[in-house]
Amino acid sequence: MPKILITGNGFDLSFGLPTGYSDFIKICKKLQNSQEFDWNDLKDDIVALKHSDKLPSSEFADFESFKTRLNENTWFRYLSREYGISTWIDFEKHIEKALTIILATLDDIKVETFAKNGRYSTDEDVLYKEDFEKTQYEIYLTLIDFEILHFDKFLQIKLNPIFFKSIDKFYIDFEKQKLFESILNDLNTFTNLFKEYLNQIVLPLVELSTGTIRIDLLKSINYHFTFNYTPTFSKLISKKIPTNFIHGELEKNNIILGINDWEHASNDKGSLIPFTKYFQKLNYGIDLKFVDEIENEDKLYQFFFWGHSLDKSDAIYIDEVFNKVDKIKIEGIIGKIIAIYHSDSSRSKIIKNLIEIRGSQDVLRKQRDGNLVFLHCESRELEQELSAPMTSRLDVMDVMFM
């Protein structure tokens, strides 16, 4: 019977590793203001350090360069200012939020400048609006973060001429494509900063990691897919079971950060496609295979979601697992999905997300039929699912109603 483990960011977090979005931003802000790198300064911010009497022996290579690039990056500036971002799902939503604001404003910029006044001398400033509109404060801050405009000492809103198209000694238009290329390059720089963070901060902590997961129970896993970038499973659980990295792998330097799709754009959709995860996967040559490729002669399949909120941002993969269970059922094969949670609130969030993706009827039917269960990460029922092979339909029902 194949046991298929699918892990999200919560899996790494359970080992005390600072891989969450809030960890990344908080620690990078602290590093920004540090004269030199010292692991002791991070003991209050990293769970793995709190629970260890040792410190990693590694130093942070090119620390000054890292700080400089942090300070110069428009995405880090924007995200550091934004409130209400605690997870990588929130991060993706705020990428889309920023792009939405910029996209919606560009047409207005053209109307208020070149469409109204024609061309401008390259020797003069180009004003967007003469009066500061307090209701547009959030929009202005975003445009300032991405260096599209700035305020002068008289609160006049001036546009950055670097994004203008010029002929002879005149600015004649605003170049959207040039702006999008600049924003994309900065997102790539942000991704590289995150890679450095994972290499310099997270990986050295793996050897110190302790967690609530019983490692011996995961030795029975046959397949492992992860939405994470780090080799936590191979370093702490088993090197014999290969990990399939859905969003890219740190060791292969091909991790992706972006949005799912762009539903709001029409004319500008081509410019925004490179911000999507599916474009980046194709561009970086990331293996797109998932559970549909698993073929097994056994009559039972188990799918364990661990540390994943089952949010709609990964709906394509969640659908593939649920559809796989429906498909093999027609062939007389039993599929069981085990959604693992760590708290009552996380359980509620998983159920809500599944209903949003699959609909209440499908979720209720699968739970009623024993094809879907929700188990606490420290429960005896989960231990039994991981360690005891099931051999019949009766076993599925026995575990469910134990």
C-alpha positions, 0 to 999 in steps of 0.5 A: 500500500503506497503511503504518500506524504505531501508537506507544506510549510507547517512541516518545517515549522514543526521542527522549529525552523524559521521558514514562515513568511513572518519569520523571514521578514522579522529576521531580515528586519533585525539583520538590516539593523545589525552591525555584524551577524551573530546567532545569539541575536536571533535566539529569541526569534528562532524556535530551534535556537530556543530549544538548543544549548548550541549555536550553528558554527557557520557565518553569514557569507557576504552579510553586508552585501545581503543587507544592502540588497535588502535595503534597495529592494522594492518588494522588501520595502513594500512587504515590510510596510504592509500589515496583515501578512503572516503566511506565504499565502498572504504574501502571494495575495499582496504581490497580486494586490501591488500589481493590481494597484499599479495596473489600475493606476497606469492608465490614469497616469497616462490620462493625467499626463501625456494624453492631456498635455502631450509631450514634456521636455526632458529638462522638466519634472512631470507632475502626476497630480498637483493636489495630494488626495488623502483617500489615495494614500495607500495607492501613493505609498505603493507607487512610492515603494516601487519608485514610480513616483515621489513627493517633493517638499511641496507635496507635489506628485512627480513621476519617475522619468526612468519609465518614460519613452523619449524622442530627441529631448522630449518625453512622449509616453509612459512605458508599461513594459519597462516598468513591469520588467523592472518590477519583475527583476526586483521580484527575482532579486527578492527571491534570491534574497530569500534563497540566501536566507534559507541557505545562510539561516535555515539550513545551518539550523537543521542539525539543531532541530527538534520537533513534535514529529516522531521521525520513526513513524515517517520511515514507512512513507513511500512517496514524498511531495513538498511545497517547501524548498528545503531538504528537511525530509531528506536530512531529518527523516530519510535519504532513501525516499526521494523528495519531489519539490513542487515549487522548486528546490533550494539545492537546485537554485530554482525556487519560485515565488509568484501568484497563481494566475492573473484574472483581472488583466486583459490587455496587459496580461502578457506583461504579467504572465512572468509573475505567475508560478506556472510560468516560472515552473515552465521557465525553470524546467521544474518537474510537474509530475504529481500523484497522477503519475503514481501507479501501484498494484495495491488496493489501498492508497493513503495521502497524508497532508502535513503542514499544509492549510489546503488553501485554494492557492494550491487547488490544482494539486488538491484537486488532483489528489481528490480526483485520484481517489475518485478515479481509483475508486472506480477501479475497486481501489480504496484511497484515503486522504488524511489531513493533519492539523496541529490545533482546532483553528488549523482544523477549521481552516483546513475544512473551510478551505476544502469546502471552498475548493471541492464543495460541501457535498464532496467533502461530506461524502468522502468523510462519510465514506471513510476516504477523508479524515482529519487527525491531530499531529500528535494523535494515536490515530495518526500513529496507527495510520502511519505505522499499520498497513491497512488491508481491507475496506473494513480497516478503513472504517475501523480506524475512522471510528476508533 
